[in-house]
Amino acid sequence: MNDIQMVDLKGQYQKIKDKVDARIAEVINSAAFINGPEVKSFQEELEQYLDVKHVIPCANGTDALQIAMMALDLKPGDEVITTTFTFVATAEVIALLGLVPVLVDVDPDTYTINAESLKAAITDKTKAIVPVHLFGQCSNMDEVMEIANEKCLFVIEDNAQAIGADYTFKDGTVKKAGTIGLVGCTSFFPSKNLGCYGDGGAIFTNNDKLAERIRMVVNHGMKVRYYHDEIGVNSRLDSIQAAVLGVKLPELDQYNAARRAAADFYDAAFAGTNKIETPARAPYSTHVFHQYTLKLNGVDRAGLQQYLSDHGIPAMIYYPVPLHLQKAYKDDRYNDGDFPVSEDLSKRVLSLPMHTELTKEQLTFITEKVLEFINK
Ligand SMILES: *Cc1c(COP(=O)(O)O)cnc(C)c1O
């Protein structure tokens, strides 16, 4: 049995090596490193895959969020609501732009934004909501869009973890994650569901005007070269990364299916114990399992993590500290106990190895070891 890894990028690469190597070599031979044809073709292929009018590639997922907020003309003091149980990037860019991050709690089953908390957090200063499609499943976008439309708020989807997931609205309409709100953001960090071999990101929108603004912001605020209409940033997807993504995008559905199959295996193995809650599958979203995250009931989490590690099985805690309790984001507005669901999750969650290359043998070994520890 091969070593078990949290994410097996090497194993995945071996299967597409010839194509990837050839396309990277092509980029190097052409010397079109920046804004080469690979970037344009990947952009168009992703627009088609997502069924969205505009994809604007950029340097990483954090930039994608920042650029979206810059292009929406959010001003210092404007409030932007997001969840406290997420990766820090979401709140980081809000704070960096001088906006006010307003944190809210998540749903105990899906770990995504809780509608009641969201409603309660809206003030006259609220301008935008950033739902995070955490661990590979969409937030409840029927609820989010209804609240946003009623209060005239922008919706910026943080889709770094759920690319390829399908959202089904109450009326039966189906859309890809990240194309539901006014603007969607994603990351191509290597371990994401669609990852490149370095940093990368993209912004999606169906709004022509906003797309034009975003294209200016990513490119130093210029439309005509060396004429700068506004203060922008430099954020590009480079051609080598676009070449890698061009090979991997056609595989994305298959990759997500492989993740789902691994999740099904885990679910079945843990169905018989009440010490483990397996990830909830929301009726409105497919789950693309960026992470497979268990909620433990009365299990010594650190002990389990150590036991697994002793048997060569990595397991990670996403996320050990909710943002309102992080040193950098501590704030008079928040106290310990303000977001009970997120605080409880941060103490009980554990993510098991999840990637496209897990074998039945590995999954059997992992689940056996987990059950061995919790039944001790
Ligand atoms: C990975 C991630 C980001 C940031 O993406 P980078 O490409 O690493 O900048 C933002 N939000 C969430 C939820 C993420 O998981």
The ligand as a Gaussian input file, in Angstrom:
#p B3LYP/6-31G(d) Opt

LIG

0 1
 C       -7.879000      28.642000      -0.212000
 C       -8.929000      29.588000       0.217000
 C       -8.848000      30.963000      -0.065000
 C       -7.622000      31.633000      -0.594000
 O       -7.052000      31.112000      -1.715000
 P       -5.478000      31.356000      -2.019000
 O       -5.356000      30.969000      -3.442000
 O       -4.723000      30.481000      -1.098000
 O       -5.203000      32.796000      -1.812000
 C       -9.927000      31.747000       0.270000
 N      -11.007000      31.257000       0.871000
 C      -11.115000      29.952000       1.188000
 C      -12.353000      29.458000       1.849000
 C      -10.076000      29.069000       0.886000
 O      -10.180000      27.774000       1.211000

